[in-house]
Amino acid sequence: MATPSIIAKDQAGIVLNIFDGSRQPIGPKVKNLLVRIIDGNQKQLFSGFRNGPSFQFEVPFYANFGDRYTVIASADHHSQAGATPVNVQRALPQSVDLMLLDKTVPRDHEICAPKLDPSETGWVLTVRYSG
């Protein structure tokens, strides 16, 4: 008599693509690329170092709020990036695109619109971003 096999849990897929600040797939020079995947129950299912720009993960499918995943990526000398909620389905892998910005590249930009006469518009726009 055959031993009954254990039925695997329903699975879903997540395809993770990681890009650099120039919108190109992250290169091999990026060191210590850490990927973390956390399910909607706040259980960490994966935490590990990877190489390359694209990865596929199989994750449990719960058919409830547990299917709202968080995907986080970080690397040496890069800003951390993440996405949540990543809602998975059994039939179709969910694609997640993350951009890791290089911390060594200056990102202190100042964009100023021409100063307008307030009596004409009443608006003056100044935007400053400092990463």
N, C-alpha and C positions, 0 to 999 in steps of 0.2 A: 504494500500500500504506500502510495506516494505521500510525502509530508506536504501538508497544505502550505502554499507559499504565502508570504505576507504581502498583502496588497499595498502597493506604494500609494502615498498620498497623491491627490491631484496636484499637478504641477503647472506652473505658468513660467513665462520667460521674460527676462529683461535684457535688452541689448544696450550696452553702455558705450558711447562714443565720447572720447575726450579730445578737445581741441586746445590749441594755444591761442594767445592773444591776436595772432594774425589770421585766425579762423582756419588754420591748417591742422590736420591730425597731429597730435602731440608727438614729438620726435623721440628717438632713442636716447638722446642726451639727458632727458628728464630722469632724475634719480629718485628712488624711494616713492614711487607712485602707490599710494595707499588707497584702497577702495573699501568702503563699508556699506553694507546693505542691512537695513533694519525694517522689520515688518510693522504692520499697524498695531500689533500687540506690544510694541517696543522691545521686541526680542531681536538681538543682533544675530543675523544668520550668516554673515560673511564679513571678515575683516582680514585683509591680506594685501601683500605687495604684488604688483603686477608690472609687466613691461608691455609697451605697445599702446596703440590708440583705441582699440576696440575689443570688447569682451562680451561674452554671452553668459548669462547666469540662469539656472533653473531654480525657481523658488516655489514654496508651497502655495497652493491656491486654496483659500479658506471659504470662499463664497460669502464673505462678510467684511467688516471693517478691517480685518487683518490683512486684506489685500491692498491696503494703502501704504505702500512702501516708501522709505526714505533711502536715497542713494547719495553718498558723499564721496568725493575724491579729493586728495591732497597730494602734494609732492614737495620735495625740497625746493626752496626759493620760489615757490608759487603760492598764490592765494588759494585757499580752500574753496570748493564749489559744491553745491548739492541741489537736489530737487526733491520736493515733497508736495503733495502726495503723488506717488507714481502708482496709478491704479492699474493692476494687472488683470488679465483675462486668460482663460484656459486656451482659447483658440488662436490668439494672436500675440506674439511677443511685443512688449511695450518698449519703445525706443526712448532712450534718455541721452541727451546731448549736453555735456558740461564743458565749460571753458575755464581753464586754469591760467590765470594771468601771472606773468613773471614779475616777481617783486623787485628785481634788480633794474627793471626798465622804469624810468621816471614817468609818473602819471599825473603830475601836478599841472593841470591845464586850466586856463582861465579863458572863458568865452564871454565877450561883452558885446552887446548890441550897441549901435551908435546911441549916444545920449539924445533923447528926443525932447522936444519942448513939451513940458508937462501940460501947458495950456492947450496943446493940440490933442494929446492922447491920454495923458495922465499916467502913463506907464513907462518905467525904465527897467530893462531886463539885465541882470547880471547873474551869471551862473558860474560857480566855482566848484571844481571837483578836486579833491585831494585824497588819493588812495591810501 
